[in-house]
């Protein structure tokens, strides 16, 4: 290490310090004298690197100057104005709004009740019409079923008559062909 730099210990000063620990006064004073610049340098390094109080105090002073001196009481005036506006709204505007709202809500409620009654009447009428249509459809279906049953019976009866006529016609044709066959088998005279 160089002896010229502050905070460094020269080799000669280390050599002068007693190794035996005899503690003579002259050596102690030299040791104290040599450590004093080190403490001073360490203190200076500490204040520059680790002591933030001067910086923080400067920022606090700037903050106070910015908000108290430059801006004056502008924020206080704005807050006071907002407070007055709020009180005015609470004292004057809000009661008027509530009064108008209650008046309008009562009118809306009355109209909704009328609309609800009208809707219920329409719904009741529609249900009655559906019931009538259902009854008509059921009656028409029963009538069609009765007509169908009658038609089916009539068709069965007609089928039976046609089958009977067909059977009779077949019998007549058989008899006729049998008679014709007899006539053919008779000797011709």
PyMOL commands that place a pseudoatom at each C-alpha (Angstrom):
pseudoatom trace, name=CA, resn=UNK, resi=1, chain=A, elem=C, hetatm=0, pos=[0.000, 0.000, 0.000]
pseudoatom trace, name=CA, resn=UNK, resi=2, chain=A, elem=C, hetatm=0, pos=[1.157, 3.518, -0.617]
pseudoatom trace, name=CA, resn=UNK, resi=3, chain=A, elem=C, hetatm=0, pos=[1.724, 5.712, 2.368]
pseudoatom trace, name=CA, resn=UNK, resi=4, chain=A, elem=C, hetatm=0, pos=[0.580, 8.886, 0.575]
pseudoatom trace, name=CA, resn=UNK, resi=5, chain=A, elem=C, hetatm=0, pos=[-3.081, 7.936, 0.242]
pseudoatom trace, name=CA, resn=UNK, resi=6, chain=A, elem=C, hetatm=0, pos=[-5.362, 9.039, 3.018]
pseudoatom trace, name=CA, resn=UNK, resi=7, chain=A, elem=C, hetatm=0, pos=[-6.700, 6.236, 5.163]
pseudoatom trace, name=CA, resn=UNK, resi=8, chain=A, elem=C, hetatm=0, pos=[-3.786, 3.907, 4.439]
pseudoatom trace, name=CA, resn=UNK, resi=9, chain=A, elem=C, hetatm=0, pos=[-1.287, 2.720, 6.935]
pseudoatom trace, name=CA, resn=UNK, resi=10, chain=A, elem=C, hetatm=0, pos=[2.359, 2.968, 6.038]
pseudoatom trace, name=CA, resn=UNK, resi=11, chain=A, elem=C, hetatm=0, pos=[4.726, 0.104, 6.608]
pseudoatom trace, name=CA, resn=UNK, resi=12, chain=A, elem=C, hetatm=0, pos=[6.898, 2.180, 8.913]
pseudoatom trace, name=CA, resn=UNK, resi=13, chain=A, elem=C, hetatm=0, pos=[4.027, 2.896, 11.273]
pseudoatom trace, name=CA, resn=UNK, resi=14, chain=A, elem=C, hetatm=0, pos=[3.260, -0.792, 11.556]
pseudoatom trace, name=CA, resn=UNK, resi=15, chain=A, elem=C, hetatm=0, pos=[6.878, -1.484, 12.316]
pseudoatom trace, name=CA, resn=UNK, resi=16, chain=A, elem=C, hetatm=0, pos=[6.877, 1.120, 15.086]
pseudoatom trace, name=CA, resn=UNK, resi=17, chain=A, elem=C, hetatm=0, pos=[3.930, -0.447, 16.901]
pseudoatom trace, name=CA, resn=UNK, resi=18, chain=A, elem=C, hetatm=0, pos=[5.043, -2.698, 19.709]
pseudoatom trace, name=CA, resn=UNK, resi=19, chain=A, elem=C, hetatm=0, pos=[4.744, -6.361, 19.070]
pseudoatom trace, name=CA, resn=UNK, resi=20, chain=A, elem=C, hetatm=0, pos=[5.378, -7.302, 22.643]
pseudoatom trace, name=CA, resn=UNK, resi=21, chain=A, elem=C, hetatm=0, pos=[2.537, -5.247, 24.030]
pseudoatom trace, name=CA, resn=UNK, resi=22, chain=A, elem=C, hetatm=0, pos=[4.764, -3.310, 26.419]
pseudoatom trace, name=CA, resn=UNK, resi=23, chain=A, elem=C, hetatm=0, pos=[2.385, -0.399, 26.082]
pseudoatom trace, name=CA, resn=UNK, resi=24, chain=A, elem=C, hetatm=0, pos=[4.818, 2.478, 26.167]
pseudoatom trace, name=CA, resn=UNK, resi=25, chain=A, elem=C, hetatm=0, pos=[3.169, 5.846, 25.872]
pseudoatom trace, name=CA, resn=UNK, resi=26, chain=A, elem=C, hetatm=0, pos=[4.930, 6.907, 22.761]
pseudoatom trace, name=CA, resn=UNK, resi=27, chain=A, elem=C, hetatm=0, pos=[3.739, 3.879, 20.783]
pseudoatom trace, name=CA, resn=UNK, resi=28, chain=A, elem=C, hetatm=0, pos=[0.114, 4.308, 21.937]
pseudoatom trace, name=CA, resn=UNK, resi=29, chain=A, elem=C, hetatm=0, pos=[0.044, 7.891, 20.856]
pseudoatom trace, name=CA, resn=UNK, resi=30, chain=A, elem=C, hetatm=0, pos=[1.419, 6.961, 17.485]
pseudoatom trace, name=CA, resn=UNK, resi=31, chain=A, elem=C, hetatm=0, pos=[-1.193, 4.242, 17.104]
pseudoatom trace, name=CA, resn=UNK, resi=32, chain=A, elem=C, hetatm=0, pos=[-3.959, 6.669, 17.975]
pseudoatom trace, name=CA, resn=UNK, resi=33, chain=A, elem=C, hetatm=0, pos=[-2.613, 9.227, 15.631]
pseudoatom trace, name=CA, resn=UNK, resi=34, chain=A, elem=C, hetatm=0, pos=[-2.387, 6.766, 12.780]
pseudoatom trace, name=CA, resn=UNK, resi=35, chain=A, elem=C, hetatm=0, pos=[-5.910, 5.445, 13.336]
pseudoatom trace, name=CA, resn=UNK, resi=36, chain=A, elem=C, hetatm=0, pos=[-7.480, 8.903, 13.449]
pseudoatom trace, name=CA, resn=UNK, resi=37, chain=A, elem=C, hetatm=0, pos=[-7.329, 9.464, 9.635]
pseudoatom trace, name=CA, resn=UNK, resi=38, chain=A, elem=C, hetatm=0, pos=[-8.756, 5.967, 9.136]
pseudoatom trace, name=CA, resn=UNK, resi=39, chain=A, elem=C, hetatm=0, pos=[-11.694, 6.768, 11.375]
pseudoatom trace, name=CA, resn=UNK, resi=40, chain=A, elem=C, hetatm=0, pos=[-12.119, 10.034, 9.571]
pseudoatom trace, name=CA, resn=UNK, resi=41, chain=A, elem=C, hetatm=0, pos=[-12.089, 8.286, 6.168]
pseudoatom trace, name=CA, resn=UNK, resi=42, chain=A, elem=C, hetatm=0, pos=[-14.490, 5.565, 7.383]
pseudoatom trace, name=CA, resn=UNK, resi=43, chain=A, elem=C, hetatm=0, pos=[-16.793, 8.254, 8.758]
pseudoatom trace, name=CA, resn=UNK, resi=44, chain=A, elem=C, hetatm=0, pos=[-16.673, 10.080, 5.445]
pseudoatom trace, name=CA, resn=UNK, resi=45, chain=A, elem=C, hetatm=0, pos=[-17.412, 6.892, 3.484]
pseudoatom trace, name=CA, resn=UNK, resi=46, chain=A, elem=C, hetatm=0, pos=[-20.266, 6.085, 5.867]
pseudoatom trace, name=CA, resn=UNK, resi=47, chain=A, elem=C, hetatm=0, pos=[-21.765, 9.549, 5.494]
pseudoatom trace, name=CA, resn=UNK, resi=48, chain=A, elem=C, hetatm=0, pos=[-21.544, 9.372, 1.701]
pseudoatom trace, name=CA, resn=UNK, resi=49, chain=A, elem=C, hetatm=0, pos=[-22.813, 5.837, 1.215]
pseudoatom trace, name=CA, resn=UNK, resi=50, chain=A, elem=C, hetatm=0, pos=[-25.022, 4.976, 4.157]
pseudoatom trace, name=CA, resn=UNK, resi=51, chain=A, elem=C, hetatm=0, pos=[-26.221, 8.195, 5.800]
pseudoatom trace, name=CA, resn=UNK, resi=52, chain=A, elem=C, hetatm=0, pos=[-29.320, 9.309, 3.831]
pseudoatom trace, name=CA, resn=UNK, resi=53, chain=A, elem=C, hetatm=0, pos=[-30.475, 11.965, 6.275]
pseudoatom trace, name=CA, resn=UNK, resi=54, chain=A, elem=C, hetatm=0, pos=[-29.145, 14.925, 4.255]
pseudoatom trace, name=CA, resn=UNK, resi=55, chain=A, elem=C, hetatm=0, pos=[-30.827, 13.636, 1.088]
pseudoatom trace, name=CA, resn=UNK, resi=56, chain=A, elem=C, hetatm=0, pos=[-34.104, 12.975, 2.870]
pseudoatom trace, name=CA, resn=UNK, resi=57, chain=A, elem=C, hetatm=0, pos=[-33.998, 16.376, 4.548]
pseudoatom trace, name=CA, resn=UNK, resi=58, chain=A, elem=C, hetatm=0, pos=[-33.464, 17.965, 1.146]
pseudoatom trace, name=CA, resn=UNK, resi=59, chain=A, elem=C, hetatm=0, pos=[-36.443, 16.092, -0.313]
pseudoatom trace, name=CA, resn=UNK, resi=60, chain=A, elem=C, hetatm=0, pos=[-38.614, 17.114, 2.667]
pseudoatom trace, name=CA, resn=UNK, resi=61, chain=A, elem=C, hetatm=0, pos=[-37.606, 20.758, 2.212]
pseudoatom trace, name=CA, resn=UNK, resi=62, chain=A, elem=C, hetatm=0, pos=[-38.388, 20.526, -1.522]
pseudoatom trace, name=CA, resn=UNK, resi=63, chain=A, elem=C, hetatm=0, pos=[-41.775, 18.919, -0.792]
pseudoatom trace, name=CA, resn=UNK, resi=64, chain=A, elem=C, hetatm=0, pos=[-42.668, 21.600, 1.744]
pseudoatom trace, name=CA, resn=UNK, resi=65, chain=A, elem=C, hetatm=0, pos=[-41.506, 24.344, -0.601]
pseudoatom trace, name=CA, resn=UNK, resi=66, chain=A, elem=C, hetatm=0, pos=[-43.454, 22.835, -3.528]
pseudoatom trace, name=CA, resn=UNK, resi=67, chain=A, elem=C, hetatm=0, pos=[-46.740, 22.356, -1.693]
pseudoatom trace, name=CA, resn=UNK, resi=68, chain=A, elem=C, hetatm=0, pos=[-46.741, 25.234, 0.770]
pseudoatom trace, name=CA, resn=UNK, resi=69, chain=A, elem=C, hetatm=0, pos=[-44.868, 28.061, -0.889]
pseudoatom trace, name=CA, resn=UNK, resi=70, chain=A, elem=C, hetatm=0, pos=[-45.406, 27.607, -4.634]
pseudoatom trace, name=CA, resn=UNK, resi=71, chain=A, elem=C, hetatm=0, pos=[-48.928, 26.232, -4.662]
pseudoatom trace, name=CA, resn=UNK, resi=72, chain=A, elem=C, hetatm=0, pos=[-50.102, 28.226, -1.713]
pseudoatom trace, name=CA, resn=UNK, resi=73, chain=A, elem=C, hetatm=0, pos=[-53.467, 27.058, -0.439]
pseudoatom trace, name=CA, resn=UNK, resi=74, chain=A, elem=C, hetatm=0, pos=[-54.827, 26.025, -3.825]
pseudoatom trace, name=CA, resn=UNK, resi=75, chain=A, elem=C, hetatm=0, pos=[-55.550, 22.439, -2.683]
pseudoatom trace, name=CA, resn=UNK, resi=76, chain=A, elem=C, hetatm=0, pos=[-57.281, 23.761, 0.437]
pseudoatom trace, name=CA, resn=UNK, resi=77, chain=A, elem=C, hetatm=0, pos=[-59.464, 26.021, -1.688]
pseudoatom trace, name=CA, resn=UNK, resi=78, chain=A, elem=C, hetatm=0, pos=[-60.347, 23.118, -3.994]
pseudoatom trace, name=CA, resn=UNK, resi=79, chain=A, elem=C, hetatm=0, pos=[-61.186, 20.906, -1.015]
pseudoatom trace, name=CA, resn=UNK, resi=80, chain=A, elem=C, hetatm=0, pos=[-63.250, 23.687, 0.578]
pseudoatom trace, name=CA, resn=UNK, resi=81, chain=A, elem=C, hetatm=0, pos=[-65.144, 24.160, -2.680]
pseudoatom trace, name=CA, resn=UNK, resi=82, chain=A, elem=C, hetatm=0, pos=[-65.803, 20.410, -2.892]
pseudoatom trace, name=CA, resn=UNK, resi=83, chain=A, elem=C, hetatm=0, pos=[-66.994, 20.414, 0.717]
pseudoatom trace, name=CA, resn=UNK, resi=84, chain=A, elem=C, hetatm=0, pos=[-69.404, 23.297, -0.009]
pseudoatom trace, name=CA, resn=UNK, resi=85, chain=A, elem=C, hetatm=0, pos=[-70.675, 21.559, -3.144]
pseudoatom trace, name=CA, resn=UNK, resi=86, chain=A, elem=C, hetatm=0, pos=[-71.246, 18.369, -1.180]
pseudoatom trace, name=CA, resn=UNK, resi=87, chain=A, elem=C, hetatm=0, pos=[-73.128, 20.164, 1.590]
pseudoatom trace, name=CA, resn=UNK, resi=88, chain=A, elem=C, hetatm=0, pos=[-75.234, 22.014, -0.978]
pseudoatom trace, name=CA, resn=UNK, resi=89, chain=A, elem=C, hetatm=0, pos=[-76.037, 18.748, -2.733]
pseudoatom trace, name=CA, resn=UNK, resi=90, chain=A, elem=C, hetatm=0, pos=[-76.991, 17.118, 0.573]
pseudoatom trace, name=CA, resn=UNK, resi=91, chain=A, elem=C, hetatm=0, pos=[-79.096, 20.050, 1.781]
pseudoatom trace, name=CA, resn=UNK, resi=92, chain=A, elem=C, hetatm=0, pos=[-80.853, 21.185, -1.408]
pseudoatom trace, name=CA, resn=UNK, resi=93, chain=A, elem=C, hetatm=0, pos=[-80.439, 18.896, -4.396]
pseudoatom trace, name=CA, resn=UNK, resi=94, chain=A, elem=C, hetatm=0, pos=[-80.843, 15.522, -2.662]
pseudoatom trace, name=CA, resn=UNK, resi=95, chain=A, elem=C, hetatm=0, pos=[-84.234, 16.349, -1.052]
pseudoatom trace, name=CA, resn=UNK, resi=96, chain=A, elem=C, hetatm=0, pos=[-85.545, 17.657, -4.394]
pseudoatom trace, name=CA, resn=UNK, resi=97, chain=A, elem=C, hetatm=0, pos=[-84.320, 14.519, -6.138]
pseudoatom trace, name=CA, resn=UNK, resi=98, chain=A, elem=C, hetatm=0, pos=[-85.952, 12.310, -3.508]
pseudoatom trace, name=CA, resn=UNK, resi=99, chain=A, elem=C, hetatm=0, pos=[-89.242, 14.197, -3.841]
pseudoatom trace, name=CA, resn=UNK, resi=100, chain=A, elem=C, hetatm=0, pos=[-89.238, 13.924, -7.632]
pseudoatom trace, name=CA, resn=UNK, resi=101, chain=A, elem=C, hetatm=0, pos=[-88.184, 10.287, -7.431]
pseudoatom trace, name=CA, resn=UNK, resi=102, chain=A, elem=C, hetatm=0, pos=[-90.979, 9.380, -5.010]
pseudoatom trace, name=CA, resn=UNK, resi=103, chain=A, elem=C, hetatm=0, pos=[-93.530, 11.207, -7.174]
pseudoatom trace, name=CA, resn=UNK, resi=104, chain=A, elem=C, hetatm=0, pos=[-92.340, 9.501, -10.334]
pseudoatom trace, name=CA, resn=UNK, resi=105, chain=A, elem=C, hetatm=0, pos=[-92.032, 6.107, -8.642]
pseudoatom trace, name=CA, resn=UNK, resi=106, chain=A, elem=C, hetatm=0, pos=[-95.628, 6.317, -7.413]
pseudoatom trace, name=CA, resn=UNK, resi=107, chain=A, elem=C, hetatm=0, pos=[-96.784, 7.128, -10.953]
pseudoatom trace, name=CA, resn=UNK, resi=108, chain=A, elem=C, hetatm=0, pos=[-94.684, 4.303, -12.386]
pseudoatom trace, name=CA, resn=UNK, resi=109, chain=A, elem=C, hetatm=0, pos=[-96.046, 1.912, -9.749]
pseudoatom trace, name=CA, resn=UNK, resi=110, chain=A, elem=C, hetatm=0, pos=[-99.633, 2.900, -10.606]
pseudoatom trace, name=CA, resn=UNK, resi=111, chain=A, elem=C, hetatm=0, pos=[-98.971, 2.388, -14.330]
pseudoatom trace, name=CA, resn=UNK, resi=112, chain=A, elem=C, hetatm=0, pos=[-97.331, -0.965, -13.665]
pseudoatom trace, name=CA, resn=UNK, resi=113, chain=A, elem=C, hetatm=0, pos=[-100.346, -2.110, -11.654]
pseudoatom trace, name=CA, resn=UNK, resi=114, chain=A, elem=C, hetatm=0, pos=[-102.691, -1.094, -14.495]
pseudoatom trace, name=CA, resn=UNK, resi=115, chain=A, elem=C, hetatm=0, pos=[-100.465, -2.855, -17.034]
pseudoatom trace, name=CA, resn=UNK, resi=116, chain=A, elem=C, hetatm=0, pos=[-100.315, -5.937, -14.801]
pseudoatom trace, name=CA, resn=UNK, resi=117, chain=A, elem=C, hetatm=0, pos=[-104.119, -6.047, -14.513]
pseudoatom trace, name=CA, resn=UNK, resi=118, chain=A, elem=C, hetatm=0, pos=[-104.473, -5.662, -18.289]
pseudoatom trace, name=CA, resn=UNK, resi=119, chain=A, elem=C, hetatm=0, pos=[-101.919, -8.385, -18.862]
pseudoatom trace, name=CA, resn=UNK, resi=120, chain=A, elem=C, hetatm=0, pos=[-103.705, -10.709, -16.432]
pseudoatom trace, name=CA, resn=UNK, resi=121, chain=A, elem=C, hetatm=0, pos=[-107.024, -10.057, -18.229]
pseudoatom trace, name=CA, resn=UNK, resi=122, chain=A, elem=C, hetatm=0, pos=[-105.411, -10.845, -21.603]
pseudoatom trace, name=CA, resn=UNK, resi=123, chain=A, elem=C, hetatm=0, pos=[-103.822, -13.956, -20.169]
pseudoatom trace, name=CA, resn=UNK, resi=124, chain=A, elem=C, hetatm=0, pos=[-107.133, -15.130, -18.686]
pseudoatom trace, name=CA, resn=UNK, resi=125, chain=A, elem=C, hetatm=0, pos=[-108.920, -14.485, -21.978]
pseudoatom trace, name=CA, resn=UNK, resi=126, chain=A, elem=C, hetatm=0, pos=[-106.216, -16.378, -23.890]
pseudoatom trace, name=CA, resn=UNK, resi=127, chain=A, elem=C, hetatm=0, pos=[-106.467, -19.341, -21.498]
pseudoatom trace, name=CA, resn=UNK, resi=128, chain=A, elem=C, hetatm=0, pos=[-110.259, -19.404, -21.952]
pseudoatom trace, name=CA, resn=UNK, resi=129, chain=A, elem=C, hetatm=0, pos=[-109.862, -19.296, -25.743]
pseudoatom trace, name=CA, resn=UNK, resi=130, chain=A, elem=C, hetatm=0, pos=[-107.319, -22.122, -25.599]
pseudoatom trace, name=CA, resn=UNK, resi=131, chain=A, elem=C, hetatm=0, pos=[-109.693, -24.131, -23.432]
pseudoatom trace, name=CA, resn=UNK, resi=132, chain=A, elem=C, hetatm=0, pos=[-112.533, -23.559, -25.926]
pseudoatom trace, name=CA, resn=UNK, resi=133, chain=A, elem=C, hetatm=0, pos=[-110.284, -24.534, -28.827]
pseudoatom trace, name=CA, resn=UNK, resi=134, chain=A, elem=C, hetatm=0, pos=[-109.182, -27.639, -26.977]
pseudoatom trace, name=CA, resn=UNK, resi=135, chain=A, elem=C, hetatm=0, pos=[-112.802, -28.568, -26.268]
pseudoatom trace, name=CA, resn=UNK, resi=136, chain=A, elem=C, hetatm=0, pos=[-113.745, -27.944, -29.927]
pseudoatom trace, name=CA, resn=UNK, resi=137, chain=A, elem=C, hetatm=0, pos=[-110.814, -30.049, -31.112]
pseudoatom trace, name=CA, resn=UNK, resi=138, chain=A, elem=C, hetatm=0, pos=[-111.719, -32.821, -28.683]
pseudoatom trace, name=CA, resn=UNK, resi=139, chain=A, elem=C, hetatm=0, pos=[-115.394, -32.722, -29.772]
pseudoatom trace, name=CA, resn=UNK, resi=140, chain=A, elem=C, hetatm=0, pos=[-114.375, -32.656, -33.460]
pseudoatom trace, name=CA, resn=UNK, resi=141, chain=A, elem=C, hetatm=0, pos=[-112.006, -35.565, -32.907]
pseudoatom trace, name=CA, resn=UNK, resi=142, chain=A, elem=C, hetatm=0, pos=[-114.714, -37.565, -31.124]
pseudoatom trace, name=CA, resn=UNK, resi=143, chain=A, elem=C, hetatm=0, pos=[-117.128, -36.806, -33.959]
pseudoatom trace, name=CA, resn=UNK, resi=144, chain=A, elem=C, hetatm=0, pos=[-114.551, -37.835, -36.580]
pseudoatom trace, name=CA, resn=UNK, resi=145, chain=A, elem=C, hetatm=0, pos=[-113.860, -41.046, -34.658]
pseudoatom trace, name=CA, resn=UNK, resi=146, chain=A, elem=C, hetatm=0, pos=[-117.589, -41.786, -34.565]
pseudoatom trace, name=CA, resn=UNK, resi=147, chain=A, elem=C, hetatm=0, pos=[-117.855, -41.081, -38.303]
pseudoatom trace, name=CA, resn=UNK, resi=148, chain=A, elem=C, hetatm=0, pos=[-114.816, -43.238, -38.934]
pseudoatom trace, name=CA, resn=UNK, resi=149, chain=A, elem=C, hetatm=0, pos=[-116.263, -46.112, -36.921]
pseudoatom trace, name=CA, resn=UNK, resi=150, chain=A, elem=C, hetatm=0, pos=[-119.539, -45.779, -38.819]
pseudoatom trace, name=CA, resn=UNK, resi=151, chain=A, elem=C, hetatm=0, pos=[-117.660, -45.653, -42.128]
pseudoatom trace, name=CA, resn=UNK, resi=152, chain=A, elem=C, hetatm=0, pos=[-115.606, -48.708, -41.171]
pseudoatom trace, name=CA, resn=UNK, resi=153, chain=A, elem=C, hetatm=0, pos=[-118.747, -50.634, -40.217]
pseudoatom trace, name=CA, resn=UNK, resi=154, chain=A, elem=C, hetatm=0, pos=[-120.403, -49.589, -43.460]
pseudoatom trace, name=CA, resn=UNK, resi=155, chain=A, elem=C, hetatm=0, pos=[-117.333, -50.688, -45.418]
pseudoatom trace, name=CA, resn=UNK, resi=156, chain=A, elem=C, hetatm=0, pos=[-117.329, -54.026, -43.617]
pseudoatom trace, name=CA, resn=UNK, resi=157, chain=A, elem=C, hetatm=0, pos=[-121.034, -54.426, -44.427]
pseudoatom trace, name=CA, resn=UNK, resi=158, chain=A, elem=C, hetatm=0, pos=[-120.454, -53.451, -48.077]
pseudoatom trace, name=CA, resn=UNK, resi=159, chain=A, elem=C, hetatm=0, pos=[-117.512, -55.826, -48.237]
pseudoatom trace, name=CA, resn=UNK, resi=160, chain=A, elem=C, hetatm=0, pos=[-119.654, -58.598, -46.857]
pseudoatom trace, name=CA, resn=UNK, resi=161, chain=A, elem=C, hetatm=0, pos=[-122.403, -57.795, -49.414]
pseudoatom trace, name=CA, resn=UNK, resi=162, chain=A, elem=C, hetatm=0, pos=[-119.872, -57.686, -52.269]
pseudoatom trace, name=CA, resn=UNK, resi=163, chain=A, elem=C, hetatm=0, pos=[-118.334, -60.957, -51.098]
pseudoatom trace, name=CA, resn=UNK, resi=164, chain=A, elem=C, hetatm=0, pos=[-121.802, -62.503, -50.858]
pseudoatom trace, name=CA, resn=UNK, resi=165, chain=A, elem=C, hetatm=0, pos=[-122.757, -61.258, -54.343]
pseudoatom trace, name=CA, resn=UNK, resi=166, chain=A, elem=C, hetatm=0, pos=[-119.440, -62.462, -55.661]
pseudoatom trace, name=CA, resn=UNK, resi=167, chain=A, elem=C, hetatm=0, pos=[-119.979, -65.854, -54.094]
pseudoatom trace, name=CA, resn=UNK, resi=168, chain=A, elem=C, hetatm=0, pos=[-123.517, -66.013, -55.571]
pseudoatom trace, name=CA, resn=UNK, resi=169, chain=A, elem=C, hetatm=0, pos=[-122.224, -64.896, -58.957]
pseudoatom trace, name=CA, resn=UNK, resi=170, chain=A, elem=C, hetatm=0, pos=[-119.492, -67.556, -58.770]
pseudoatom trace, name=CA, resn=UNK, resi=171, chain=A, elem=C, hetatm=0, pos=[-122.110, -70.168, -57.936]
pseudoatom trace, name=CA, resn=UNK, resi=172, chain=A, elem=C, hetatm=0, pos=[-124.295, -69.071, -60.848]
pseudoatom trace, name=CA, resn=UNK, resi=173, chain=A, elem=C, hetatm=0, pos=[-121.308, -69.107, -63.191]
pseudoatom trace, name=CA, resn=UNK, resi=174, chain=A, elem=C, hetatm=0, pos=[-120.312, -72.562, -61.944]
pseudoatom trace, name=CA, resn=UNK, resi=175, chain=A, elem=C, hetatm=0, pos=[-123.865, -73.762, -62.483]
pseudoatom trace, name=CA, resn=UNK, resi=176, chain=A, elem=C, hetatm=0, pos=[-123.997, -72.100, -65.890]
pseudoatom trace, name=CA, resn=UNK, resi=177, chain=A, elem=C, hetatm=0, pos=[-120.660, -73.613, -66.941]
pseudoatom trace, name=CA, resn=UNK, resi=178, chain=A, elem=C, hetatm=0, pos=[-121.725, -76.955, -65.557]
pseudoatom trace, name=CA, resn=UNK, resi=179, chain=A, elem=C, hetatm=0, pos=[-124.948, -76.745, -67.588]
pseudoatom trace, name=CA, resn=UNK, resi=180, chain=A, elem=C, hetatm=0, pos=[-123.018, -75.709, -70.667]
pseudoatom trace, name=CA, resn=UNK, resi=181, chain=A, elem=C, hetatm=0, pos=[-120.639, -78.557, -70.192]
pseudoatom trace, name=CA, resn=UNK, resi=182, chain=A, elem=C, hetatm=0, pos=[-123.600, -80.995, -69.956]
pseudoatom trace, name=CA, resn=UNK, resi=183, chain=A, elem=C, hetatm=0, pos=[-125.037, -79.547, -73.106]
pseudoatom trace, name=CA, resn=UNK, resi=184, chain=A, elem=C, hetatm=0, pos=[-121.759, -80.082, -74.869]
pseudoatom trace, name=CA, resn=UNK, resi=185, chain=A, elem=C, hetatm=0, pos=[-121.463, -83.645, -73.721]
pseudoatom trace, name=CA, resn=UNK, resi=186, chain=A, elem=C, hetatm=0, pos=[-124.988, -84.519, -75.019]
pseudoatom trace, name=CA, resn=UNK, resi=187, chain=A, elem=C, hetatm=0, pos=[-124.959, -86.074, -78.383]
pseudoatom trace, name=CA, resn=UNK, resi=188, chain=A, elem=C, hetatm=0, pos=[-125.771, -83.742, -81.048]
pseudoatom trace, name=CA, resn=UNK, resi=189, chain=A, elem=C, hetatm=0, pos=[-128.914, -84.714, -82.842]
for i in range(1, 189): cmd.bond("trace and resi %d" % i, "trace and resi %d" % (i + 1))
show_as sticks, trace
zoom trace
